[in-house]
Amino acid sequence: MEVILGLVVLALDIWAIMNIVSSPATTGAKILWALLIVIMPILGFIIWLVAGPRRAVAAL
């Protein structure tokens, strides 16, 4: 069970870091967000999910 939970956390962290890298945020902000996720995988992901850099959503 721990292995599955670990793989889920790893997959979510990789997804978050990929989104951070492709975001329009400054380089410094990207580095700080990525470090937060690497240092604290679960809590960092949750914080990024709530307060991380967002992409501009096109109006329809």
N, C-alpha and C positions, 0 to 999 in steps of 0.2 A: 504494500500500500504506500509506503514511503517513497518507493521508486517512482510510482505513477505520479504522486504529488510533486515530486522533484522535477519530473519531466514536464509537467504542466507549468510549473513556475518558470522553468528554463525557457519553454516555448513562448510564454507570455513576455518574459524579459527580452528575448530576442526580437519579438514583434515590436515591443515598445522602443527598443534601441533603433530599429530600422525606421520607425516613424519619427523618432527624434532626429536622426541623420537627415531625413528628407524634409524636415520642417523648415519653414522660413525664418526660424529663430537665428540669433547671432551665434557665431562659433563658440563663444564663451558659454552661452546658455546651453548649447548642445552638449558641451563637455561636462558641465555641472549636472545636467539631467542624467547623462549616461553614467557618470560616477555615482550618483545617488542610487541608480538601479543596480549597478555592479556591487556596491558596498552593502546595500540593504535590499536584497532582491524582492521580497514580498512587500515590505512597507514602502520602499522606493517606487515600486510599480503602482501601488495604490495612490501614493501622493502624485505621481506623474499623471495617472488616469484622471484625477480630480483637477489638478492645477497646471498640468503640463502645457507646452506650446501647442496651439491648435492651427489647423489649416483653415484658410478662409473658405467659407462655404459659398458657392455661387448661388445667387438668387434665381429662382425659376420664374 
